[in-house]
């Protein structure tokens, strides 16, 4: 039974490797166990770094965009500028608004914990 299972696993691994190789036509370097190195699947690969093509994550760009939006919010708040009849105070109210009745949920959880403890 275990021998059949090992053969099935080996066949599936071979099939997966065949499919992977169809996506990556160039020869790939693999470690001793037949797995691809981590850097081949990462956004920055050594091969790309050697060719001069670097891929960066978008964290920096997203951070800059967030800072610009926050600066625009502060500017609109200071100058009392409205956008489509919305002011900064309306946005603050929306952020502070909590649609979940957290106090009631906390009370219900405390009651259920007390009843289970008895």
C-alpha positions, -999 to +999 in steps of 0.1 A: +000+000+000+027+025+009+047+015-022+017+024-044+013+056-026+049+065-031+046+057-068+015+078-071+032+107-054+063+104-077+040+104-108+022+135-096+054+153-089+067+144-123+034+157-139+036+189-119+073+194-129+063+188-166+036+215-163+059+239-146+086+234-172+060+243-199+056+277-183+093+283-178+111+273-210+146+283-199+165+257-179+159+262-142+184+256-114+170+233-087+183+222-054+192+186-044+156+177-036+143+189-070+127+221-057+132+255-072+152+280-051+131+307-034+146+336-053+133+322-086+097+327-075+102+360-057+096+395-072+134+401-073+154+374-089+191+373-093+188+368-130+167+399-134+192+418-112+220+408-135+201+419-166+195+454-151+157+448-147+148+453-111+112+447-099+101+467-068+072+462-046+045+489-046+048+496-009+067+529-014+042+541-040+013+532-019+029+550+011+034+582-010-002+581-023-015+576+013+006+606+025-006+628-003-043+619+004-037+626+041-020+659+033-050+668+010-074+659+039-055+682+063-054+710+038-091+707+031-097+707+069-076+738+075-091+758+046-127+745+052-129+732+016-159+711+007-158+683-020-192+674-034-208+689-003-187+668+020-164+685+045-136+671+065-159+668+096-182+646+076-153+623+068-143+622+105-178+613+115-178+584+090-145+571+103-157+573+139-190+557+132-191+521+144-220+501+129-215+472+153-229+476+188-196+466+205-209+473+240-238+450+236-216+423+221-191+426+250-220+422+275-233+392+256-199+376+256-194+382+293-228+368+301-221+337+280-187+332+296-202+335+331-230+310+323-204+285+309-183+289+340-210+278+363 
